[in-house]
Amino acid sequence: MRVVVIGINYPPEVAGIAPQTAALCRHLSAEGHTVHVLTAKPHYPAWRVFAGYRQIRITREVHDGVRVTRVPSYIPANPSSMIRRLLYDGSFALIAGLTALRLPRADIYLYVGAQPAVALAAALLARFNGRPWVAKVADLAVSAGAAVGLIPNRALIRLLRTVEYAIYRRADVVFVLTEGFAEELARHGVCDHKLHLVRDSEDVGGLTPTTSRAEALLRNGLNPDRPLVTHIGSMGRKQGLRVAVQAANDDQTDASWLFVGDGPERPVIERLAPAGRTCFLPFVSQAELADILAASDVALLTQRRRVIESVIPSKLITYMTAGLPVVASVHVESEAARLIRRSRCGLVVEPEASESLRSAIDELLADPNRRRQLGAAGRAFAEREFDRSRIVARQAAILDLLASGNERNRRSP
């Protein structure tokens, strides 16, 4: 099977959907399929093109048997306006789509992401070549943009939603991350038989610590005698991390607060954070992350009040896999809140309410037994629901079945 994957994000990015896409591509390649990825220059979540990738030309690489073509496109330094986001999505969709026309025809085309313009490019490419296409929807872009104020006009929101759902209705298969996604797309005309629930995943054996708690903390300038509250991942508008900084400022315990990651909001968060009790690290390797999480006492998840979405933040799956209890400052109806209640891995508090967040963290720091119970429940749930090897194998099987069925149909008299 020949597969062309089109999506803006791919490693060496380590946040968001990039690791999920790479895991699927590696699996397909290891199974003997030919995989070609069309992607942008790596830039997320800092919204700066990584060093070594700043050439204004198409580049080609091979990673783990996967052919990767990176095209130049518009990357906004500040992605906080609708115009910039449209240019970001549209420039990549146009250049990647034209570049894909020069590739050998695939048996199946897979779009991955949360950019309807890129999904449209994949759909047009598949139709041009007479092949099926699959949409793996990482987020519902219009709803996400409206939640953080990128699309303030209600009439425009309705129009863009109509376009977004119309594109996904034309896919042969739609992978969705949660039941909420499936319900939303079904309400807007995507046939039930096209929808497949395929959750984000984690390497459940890949977060094994390699050193002691004291050594891990001392290595990163942290006091091993203090409890540790840790946040990992993207630092953008949607995450609403200012509530965490306020809670850290008001914290009356001796806890340290660690923020690992990057994003457009990080400079602001660092300026507001209390000196002496907060520490900021860039994204770290998987081995270093395993040591940090094993040394942590409480994991932190925050989202802005208006974010009521059907996405499970990937950091939550990582926390659960690491066996960490979670305190989540998120909307009670969000997918993150539902998952925490279902798995019993942590506490959910009112979003953007620093006092509630601080009180919940204090409660867990004072109760080691409860932390162990919550962490163990999260780990057990992750092993059942988010094991990467099973999830990528299921996606690959669906792609293979779709491509094989299309081939048989084309050969039928």
C-alpha positions as CSV (number, residue, x, y, z in Angstrom):
1,M,0.0,0.0,0.0
2,R,1.2,3.5,-0.9
3,V,0.1,6.2,1.5
4,V,0.5,9.9,1.3
5,V,0.0,11.8,4.6
6,I,-0.6,15.5,4.5
7,G,-0.4,17.5,7.7
8,I,1.3,20.7,9.0
9,N,2.9,19.1,12.0
10,Y,5.5,16.3,12.2
11,P,8.6,15.5,14.3
12,P,11.0,16.9,15.3
13,E,8.1,18.6,16.9
14,V,7.3,16.9,20.2
15,A,4.0,18.5,21.2
16,G,0.5,18.1,19.9
17,I,-0.3,15.8,17.1
18,A,3.2,15.3,15.6
19,P,4.2,12.3,17.7
20,Q,0.9,10.6,17.0
21,T,1.3,11.0,13.3
22,A,4.8,9.8,13.4
23,A,3.9,6.7,15.3
24,L,1.3,5.7,12.7
25,C,3.7,6.4,9.8
26,R,6.5,4.3,11.4
27,H,4.1,1.5,12.0
28,L,2.9,1.5,8.4
29,S,6.5,1.6,7.1
30,A,7.5,-1.3,9.4
31,E,4.6,-3.3,8.0
32,G,6.1,-2.9,4.5
33,H,3.9,0.0,3.2
34,T,5.4,3.0,1.4
35,V,4.7,6.2,3.3
36,H,5.3,9.7,2.1
37,V,4.6,12.6,4.5
38,L,4.0,16.2,3.2
39,T,4.5,18.6,6.1
40,A,5.6,22.1,7.0
41,K,8.9,23.2,8.4
42,P,8.9,22.3,12.1
43,H,7.7,25.2,14.3
44,Y,5.1,24.2,16.9
45,P,4.4,25.1,19.7
46,A,6.9,28.1,19.8
47,W,5.7,29.3,16.3
48,R,9.3,29.7,15.2
49,V,10.8,27.5,12.5
50,F,13.4,25.2,14.2
51,A,17.1,25.8,13.6
52,G,18.3,23.8,10.7
53,Y,15.0,24.1,8.8
54,R,14.9,27.7,7.8
55,Q,15.8,27.3,4.1
56,I,13.1,28.8,1.9
57,R,12.9,25.7,-0.3
58,I,11.4,22.2,-0.3
59,T,13.5,19.7,1.7
60,R,13.4,15.9,1.7
61,E,14.4,13.5,4.4
62,V,13.9,9.9,5.4
63,H,13.1,8.9,9.0
64,D,12.4,5.4,10.1
65,G,11.7,4.4,6.5
66,V,9.2,7.3,6.1
67,R,9.9,9.8,3.3
68,V,9.3,13.3,4.6
69,T,8.9,16.3,2.3
70,R,8.9,19.7,4.0
71,V,7.4,22.6,2.1
72,P,7.9,26.3,2.9
73,S,4.8,28.1,4.1
74,Y,3.7,31.1,6.2
75,I,4.4,30.6,9.9
76,P,3.0,33.4,12.0
77,A,5.2,34.5,14.9
78,N,2.0,35.4,16.7
79,P,-0.9,33.2,15.6
80,S,-3.5,35.1,17.6
81,S,-5.5,36.6,14.7
82,M,-7.9,35.0,12.3
83,I,-6.2,36.4,9.2
84,R,-2.8,35.0,10.3
85,R,-4.3,31.6,10.9
86,L,-6.1,31.5,7.5
87,L,-2.8,32.4,5.9
88,Y,-1.0,29.8,7.9
89,D,-3.5,27.1,6.9
90,G,-4.0,28.3,3.3
91,S,-0.4,28.7,2.4
92,F,0.5,25.2,3.5
93,A,-2.5,23.7,1.8
94,L,-1.7,25.3,-1.5
95,I,2.0,24.5,-1.6
96,A,1.6,21.0,-0.1
97,G,-1.2,20.3,-2.6
98,L,0.8,21.4,-5.6
99,T,3.9,19.5,-4.4
100,A,1.8,16.3,-3.9
101,L,0.8,16.4,-7.6
102,R,4.4,15.6,-8.4
103,L,4.5,12.5,-6.3
104,P,3.7,9.0,-7.5
105,R,0.0,8.3,-7.2
106,A,-0.9,6.8,-3.8
107,D,-3.4,4.1,-3.0
108,I,-4.8,6.2,-0.2
109,Y,-4.4,9.8,1.0
110,L,-4.5,10.7,4.7
111,Y,-5.0,14.2,6.1
112,V,-4.1,14.8,9.7
113,G,-4.7,17.9,11.6
114,A,-7.2,20.7,12.5
115,Q,-7.0,22.8,9.3
116,P,-10.0,22.4,7.0
117,A,-8.0,24.1,4.1
118,V,-5.5,21.3,4.3
119,A,-8.2,18.7,4.5
120,L,-9.7,20.2,1.3
121,A,-6.3,20.0,-0.4
122,A,-6.1,16.3,0.5
123,A,-9.7,15.8,-0.8
124,L,-9.0,17.4,-4.1
125,L,-5.8,15.5,-4.5
126,A,-7.5,12.2,-3.9
127,R,-10.3,13.0,-6.3
128,F,-7.8,14.1,-9.0
129,N,-6.1,10.7,-8.6
130,G,-9.2,8.7,-8.2
131,R,-8.3,7.4,-4.8
132,P,-10.0,7.4,-1.4
133,W,-9.0,9.8,1.4
134,V,-9.2,9.7,5.1
135,A,-9.4,12.6,7.5
136,K,-7.9,12.3,11.0
137,V,-9.5,15.2,12.8
138,A,-7.3,16.5,15.6
139,D,-9.7,19.3,16.5
140,L,-12.7,21.1,15.1
141,A,-10.9,24.3,14.0
142,V,-13.8,26.7,14.0
143,S,-15.1,25.8,17.4
144,A,-11.5,26.0,18.8
145,G,-11.0,29.4,17.2
146,A,-14.2,30.7,18.5
147,A,-13.4,29.5,22.0
148,V,-10.2,31.6,22.2
149,G,-11.7,34.6,20.4
150,L,-10.0,34.2,17.1
151,I,-13.4,34.3,15.3
152,P,-15.6,36.8,17.1
153,N,-18.4,37.2,14.5
154,R,-21.2,34.7,14.9
155,A,-22.3,34.8,11.3
156,L,-18.7,34.1,10.2
157,I,-18.5,31.2,12.7
158,R,-21.6,29.6,11.2
159,L,-20.3,30.0,7.7
160,L,-16.9,28.6,8.4
161,R,-18.4,25.7,10.3
162,T,-20.6,24.9,7.3
163,V,-17.5,24.7,5.1
164,E,-15.6,22.7,7.7
165,Y,-18.3,20.0,8.1
166,A,-18.9,19.9,4.3
167,I,-15.3,19.0,3.7
168,Y,-15.3,16.1,6.3
169,R,-18.6,14.8,4.9
170,R,-16.7,14.0,1.7
171,A,-14.0,11.9,3.3
172,D,-14.3,8.1,2.8
173,V,-13.3,7.6,6.5
174,V,-13.0,10.0,9.4
175,F,-10.9,9.2,12.4
176,V,-12.1,11.0,15.5
177,L,-10.4,11.3,18.9
178,T,-13.4,11.2,21.1
179,E,-17.1,10.3,21.3
180,G,-17.8,14.0,21.4
181,F,-16.1,14.5,18.0
182,A,-18.1,11.7,16.6
183,E,-21.4,13.1,17.9
184,E,-20.7,16.6,16.6
185,L,-19.7,15.4,13.1
186,A,-22.7,13.0,12.9
187,R,-25.0,15.9,13.8
188,H,-23.7,17.8,10.8
189,G,-24.1,15.0,8.3
190,V,-21.1,12.8,8.5
191,C,-22.4,9.3,8.0
192,D,-22.0,7.0,11.0
193,H,-20.3,4.3,9.0
194,K,-17.5,6.7,8.1
195,L,-16.7,7.6,11.7
196,H,-14.1,5.6,13.6
197,L,-13.1,6.4,17.2
198,V,-9.3,6.3,17.3
199,R,-7.9,7.9,20.4
200,D,-4.6,9.6,20.9
201,S,-2.1,7.2,22.3
202,E,1.0,7.0,24.5
203,D,3.9,4.5,24.6
204,V,2.9,3.0,28.0
205,G,6.3,1.5,28.4
206,G,8.2,4.6,27.4
207,L,7.9,6.7,30.6
208,T,10.2,4.6,32.9
209,P,12.5,6.8,35.0
210,T,16.2,6.2,34.8
211,T,17.4,8.0,37.9
212,S,16.3,8.8,41.5
213,R,13.9,11.6,42.4
214,A,16.6,13.6,44.1
215,E,19.0,13.4,41.1
216,A,16.3,14.3,38.6
217,L,15.3,17.4,40.6
218,L,18.9,18.5,41.4
219,R,19.8,18.2,37.7
220,N,17.1,20.7,36.9
221,G,17.9,23.1,39.7
222,L,15.0,22.0,41.9
223,N,15.0,21.3,45.7
224,P,14.4,17.6,46.3
225,D,13.0,18.3,49.7
226,R,10.1,20.3,48.3
227,P,6.9,18.7,46.7
228,L,6.7,19.4,42.9
229,V,3.7,20.5,40.8
230,T,4.4,20.0,37.1
231,H,2.8,21.2,33.9
232,I,4.1,20.0,30.5
233,G,3.3,20.9,26.9
234,S,2.2,23.9,24.9
235,M,1.8,27.3,26.4
236,G,-0.7,29.1,24.3
237,R,-3.9,31.1,24.7
238,K,-6.1,28.0,25.0
239,Q,-4.1,26.6,27.9
240,G,-4.9,29.6,30.1
241,L,-1.8,29.2,32.2
242,R,-2.1,32.5,34.0
243,V,-4.3,30.9,36.5
244,A,-1.5,28.5,37.4
245,V,0.9,31.4,37.9
246,Q,-1.6,33.2,40.1
247,A,-2.0,30.0,42.2
248,A,1.8,29.7,42.4
249,N,2.0,33.3,43.6
250,D,-0.6,32.6,46.3
251,D,0.7,29.2,47.3
252,Q,1.4,29.0,51.1
253,T,3.1,25.6,50.9
254,D,6.7,25.0,50.1
255,A,6.0,23.4,46.8
256,S,8.0,24.1,43.6
257,W,6.1,24.7,40.3
258,L,7.7,23.4,37.1
259,F,6.6,24.3,33.6
260,V,8.1,22.2,30.8
261,G,7.4,23.3,27.2
262,D,7.1,26.3,25.0
263,G,4.6,28.5,23.2
264,P,3.6,32.1,22.5
265,E,2.4,32.7,26.1
266,R,5.5,31.5,27.8
267,P,7.3,34.9,28.0
268,V,4.2,36.4,29.7
269,I,3.9,33.4,32.1
270,E,7.6,33.6,33.0
271,R,7.3,37.4,33.8
272,L,4.3,36.8,36.1
273,A,5.7,33.7,37.8
274,P,7.0,34.1,41.4
275,A,10.8,33.9,41.6
276,G,12.2,31.2,43.8
277,R,9.3,28.7,43.5
278,T,8.9,28.4,39.8
279,C,11.1,26.8,37.2
280,F,10.8,26.8,33.4
281,L,12.4,24.2,31.1
282,P,12.1,23.7,27.3
283,F,10.8,20.6,25.8
284,V,13.0,17.7,26.9
285,S,13.7,14.2,25.7
286,Q,11.4,11.3,26.5
287,A,14.0,9.9,29.0
288,E,14.3,13.3,30.7
289,L,10.5,13.7,30.8
290,A,10.1,10.3,32.4
291,D,12.5,11.3,35.2
292,I,10.7,14.6,35.7
293,L,7.2,13.1,35.9
294,A,8.4,10.3,38.2
295,A,9.8,13.1,40.5
296,S,6.6,15.1,40.5
297,D,3.8,14.9,43.1
298,V,0.9,16.5,41.2
299,A,0.3,17.1,37.5
300,L,-1.3,20.3,36.3
301,L,-3.8,20.8,33.4
302,T,-5.4,24.2,32.7
303,Q,-7.7,25.5,30.0
304,R,-9.5,28.8,29.6
305,R,-13.1,29.1,30.7
306,R,-14.5,29.3,27.1
307,V,-12.8,26.1,26.0
308,I,-15.5,23.5,26.0
309,E,-14.1,21.1,23.4
310,S,-14.1,17.5,22.4
311,V,-10.3,17.2,22.5
312,I,-8.4,15.2,25.1
313,P,-5.2,17.2,25.7
314,S,-2.3,14.9,25.0
315,K,-0.6,16.0,28.2
316,L,-3.4,14.4,30.2
317,I,-2.7,11.0,28.6
318,T,1.0,11.4,29.4
319,Y,0.2,12.3,33.0
320,M,-2.0,9.2,33.3
321,T,0.6,7.0,31.7
322,A,3.2,8.3,34.2
323,G,0.8,7.4,37.1
324,L,0.5,11.0,38.3
325,P,-2.5,12.5,40.0
326,V,-4.0,15.4,38.0
327,V,-5.5,18.7,39.1
328,A,-7.4,20.2,36.2
329,S,-8.7,23.7,36.0
330,V,-11.1,23.1,33.1
331,H,-14.7,23.5,32.1
332,V,-16.8,20.8,33.8
333,E,-18.3,19.7,30.4
334,S,-14.9,19.5,28.6
335,E,-13.6,16.2,27.3
336,A,-10.7,16.5,29.7
337,A,-13.1,16.8,32.7
338,R,-15.1,13.8,31.5
339,L,-12.0,11.7,31.1
340,I,-10.7,12.6,34.6
341,R,-14.1,11.7,36.1
342,R,-14.3,8.4,34.2
343,S,-10.7,7.3,35.0
344,R,-10.8,8.7,38.5
345,C,-7.3,10.0,38.0
346,G,-7.6,13.4,39.6
347,L,-9.6,16.5,40.6
348,V,-11.5,19.0,38.4
349,V,-11.9,22.6,39.6
350,E,-13.5,25.7,38.1
351,P,-11.4,27.1,35.2
352,E,-9.6,30.5,35.7
353,A,-10.2,30.3,39.5
354,S,-6.8,30.4,41.1
355,E,-8.0,29.9,44.6
356,S,-9.9,26.7,43.7
357,L,-6.8,25.4,41.8
358,R,-4.5,26.2,44.7
359,S,-6.9,24.5,47.2
360,A,-7.1,21.3,45.2
361,I,-3.3,21.1,44.9
362,D,-2.9,21.7,48.6
363,E,-5.4,19.0,49.3
364,L,-3.5,16.4,47.3
365,L,-0.1,17.5,48.6
366,A,-1.3,16.9,52.1
367,D,-2.6,13.3,51.3
368,P,0.1,11.0,49.8
369,N,-2.3,8.0,49.9
370,R,-4.9,9.7,47.8
371,R,-2.2,10.8,45.3
372,R,-1.1,7.2,45.0
373,Q,-4.7,6.0,44.5
374,L,-5.4,8.6,41.8
375,G,-2.1,8.0,40.0
376,A,-2.6,4.2,40.0
377,A,-6.1,4.6,38.6
378,G,-4.9,6.8,35.8
379,R,-2.1,4.4,34.9
380,A,-4.4,1.4,34.8
381,F,-6.9,3.4,32.5
382,A,-4.1,4.5,30.2
383,E,-2.9,0.9,29.8
384,R,-6.4,-0.2,28.8
385,E,-7.4,2.8,26.6
386,F,-4.3,4.5,25.2
387,D,-1.7,1.9,24.4
388,R,0.0,3.1,21.3
389,S,0.8,-0.2,19.7
390,R,-2.8,-1.3,19.6
391,I,-4.1,2.1,18.5
392,V,-1.8,2.6,15.5
393,A,-2.3,-1.0,14.4
394,R,-6.1,-0.4,14.3
395,Q,-5.6,2.8,12.2
396,A,-3.3,0.9,9.8
397,A,-5.9,-1.9,9.4
398,I,-8.6,0.5,8.5
399,L,-6.4,2.3,5.9
400,D,-5.4,-1.1,4.4
401,L,-8.9,-2.3,4.2
402,L,-10.1,0.9,2.5
403,A,-7.2,0.9,0.0
404,S,-7.7,-2.8,-0.7
405,G,-11.5,-2.3,-1.2
406,N,-10.9,0.6,-3.6
407,E,-8.4,-1.5,-5.6
408,R,-10.9,-4.4,-5.9
409,N,-13.6,-2.0,-7.1
410,R,-11.4,-0.5,-9.7
411,R,-10.5,-3.9,-11.1
412,S,-14.1,-5.1,-11.2
413,P,-15.6,-5.3,-14.7
